[in-house]
Amino acid sequence: MIELHDIVKTYGSHKALHGLNLSVPSGEIFGFIGPNGAGKTTTIKIIGGIMAPTAGTVQVAGIDMARDPVTAKQRIGFIPDRPYLYEKLTGMEFLQFTADVYGVPAADFRTQAVSLLKMFALADWGEELIESYSHGMKQRLIMCAALLHDPEVLVVDEPMVGLDPVAIRMVKNLFRDLAARGVTVFMSTHTLAVAEDICDRIGIIHRGRLIAEGTLDDLRRDIAGGAPDLEAVFINLTQSPADNPGQGAAA
């Protein structure tokens, strides 16, 4: 469902991604983790069609992003780490705007919008201006908008930022339900416990390269002597004596 082939991204003289190759099938929740500056957000933006790679190809649902970007983007729901919204619109007006962009039939819009607002505990706020929303409410509204057109692929950057524990549980269950229906969920996160809890497979990116990929059990076994959890795997693979002078890799 998501295919990245030899993706390179450079910013001037800095190479952010070094020939990234990745395949994520339908119905999988894929966790994408790495240190700050490793290339996670760059990869997310390239998958979402927000940024073009310097080299390489991106396919979403079998559609080449460079050749047919509009059709490819129509298959994607995108949830950024920071919600950028038109704050002088009401929540319902913003969803109507989103529906128009994605071509959601007018006959379906109201039912879908009301259902999503209820799901994300925003039913009482649909007619209120977005500027009156808390950060967590804005994040939930962005999730409503991302799901409004029933995407085949959901691309998520730090989905749990600003959410309370009840909302976090709801989002985790939602991702599981979407995956069970065949939706591909590509999730970048710093919250390793969330990745450990819900992801079918996990990829670890470091300095622009995918250095490990597999199920949690696969990653744990690949560490010499084994590793008790994802945090230990992450530290072992991303912290070397060169990164932390005087400190070896974690066991």
SULWO-V142223 format. One line per field, one symbol per residue. phi: phi as a letter, one per 20 degrees, with the letter a starting at -180 (. if undefined). psi: psi as a letter, one per 40 degrees, with the letter a starting at -180 (. if undefined). burial: b if it has 9 or more other ideal C-beta (glycine too) atoms within 8 Angstrom, else e. Layout:
phi = ???
psi = ???
burial = ???
This chain:
phi = .dcdclfccccmeeeecdmfcbccefmdedeccrfgnfoffgfgffffmeceffbocccclmdffffbffffffedddcffcfdcefeefgfffffgffffemfggfeggffffffffgelcgedgdefffeffgffffffffgffefdlfecddcdlfefneegfffffffffffffffenfeddcebeefffgffdefccdddblncfebbqfgfgffffegnnbfbfgffgffedddgffcgnceffe
psi = dhhhhfhhhigbehhdhgfhhihhiieihhhhiiihededdddddddeediiidiiihhhfehhdddgddddddehhhhidhhhigeeiidddddddddddefhhddddddddddddddffedeedeiideeiiddddddddddddedegidhhhhhgdeheiiddddddddddddddddeehhhhhhiegddddddehdihhhhhfeiheihaiddddddehheihdiddddddddehidddghehiii.
burial = bbbbbbbbbbeeeeebbebbbbebeebbbbbbbbeeebbbbbbbbbbbbeeebeebbbbbbebbbeeebeebbbbbbebeeebebeeebbbbebbbbbbeebebeeeebeebbbebbbbbebeebbebebeebeebbbbbbbbbbbbbbebbbbbbbbbbeebeeebbebbbebbbebbeeebbbbbbbeebebbbebbebbbbbbebbbebebebeebbeebeeebebbebbbbbbbbebeeeeeeebee
